[in-house]
Amino acid sequence: MILRLCALLVLSFALAGCPVPEKKNMTAKSKEAQKKKPDMKDQNGDASFQAFLGRLRKAVEARDRIALTSMMAPDFGYRWDNGPEGETPFSYWDSKRLWPRLNNLMQEKWTAHEAFMVAPPQFAESDSYPGYRAGLAMVNGSWRFAYFVPAPPADAPREPEMPEDRPLPQLPE
């Protein structure tokens, strides 16, 4: 009994001396730094990026709304302002006849720009690129079609407005 008690005391003193990792206090600055997405590295050699891009190209060419909806980011950007109630990216592309332009853009070379892989490469090279641009982003470990927008109007913010409350288009039944 005394041997067990001595062993227990020695063990408790030994464990009490072990270092315990401390929790780091998160300041407002460090929280902001964590929220900001790091710049994307070129993903053209990545098999998952190439596979996603191949599926996206086929879906755009076929105008497969179901496949495209499943590939879009939840906050997909397709215009710089808030569109009319009930408008979807697909109805917008139909009304503006943008499907051929989107299809051509999908065939462009993709390059890293900020937190996205973008096409065309000229957009990544110049802040004043005048044409349409598309972006793909990594969202929760999966590639997603993040945006397809024209050049911003002179009075628009740099990034397209992507409100959280605007739902993705509904899948046809």
Helices and strands as residue ranges (DSSP letters): H 2-16, H 28-35, H 47-62, H 65-71, E 72-77, H 89-96, H 99-106, E 111-113, E 116-119, H 121-125, E 133-139, E 142-149
